[in-house]
């Protein structure tokens, strides 16, 4: 609530990235955040994760204020960030290893989530031996193995080709349906946000403020066919028009 964040510029001034951000994400929902480039989407995710501090306001998860990184929050980054010298299995086990989980327990939990993301049989492969989509599956399993209450995803499919991206969208919905985790998802792709989400928040141009939150009332489970639905097109147009307004304002102001 009322989250604000600014950074020091190279000239010594202050650049305000987020201003009076108020959002409430429901337990178990798929919630996406979209907005113009530079509006603070990634910064907001990192604040929710406790990775960086905010200047004003408060962030709560299940009523507990966020004051630093927490086991209740998992993070999937845009880049895969896998350790190249560790296998798929060892990459997924890594966070459990750091937390001192005994070998048998971390192996059991890692195998569970490797199976969930569809990588059973690839446990002993190294990142260089698997595709981009498989690397992102490994990153998702690595985040889920800690069994967080909230999974934050920062443009996780941005580095994938178009076909793999669409396939991974459907796979993510399957994983979300099986885990019942709360997901907060940042993307530049409006179609992706509408396809995946229960609700979509639109941030204004910098400094980012919440301009609107759209309920996406499309049937689940969702398949590619839903993108042909007139309601899908309507949501897409509404959200794009909101973003376009702010892009135009920002360009005029500059």
Buried (B, 14 or more C-beta within 10 A) or exposed (E): EEBBBBEEEEEEEEBBBBBBBEBEBEEEBBBBBBBBEBBBBBBBBBBBBBBEEBBEBEBEBEEEEBEEEBEBBBBBBBEBEBEEEBBBBBBBBBBBBEEEBEEEEBBEBBBBBBEBBBBEEBBEBBBEEBEBBBBBBBBBBBBBBBBBBBBBBBBBBBBBEEEBBBBBBBBBBEBBEEBEBBBBBBBBBBBBBBBBBBBBBBBBBBBBBBBEEBEBEBEEEBEEEBBEBEEBEEBBEBBBEBBEBBBEEBEEEE
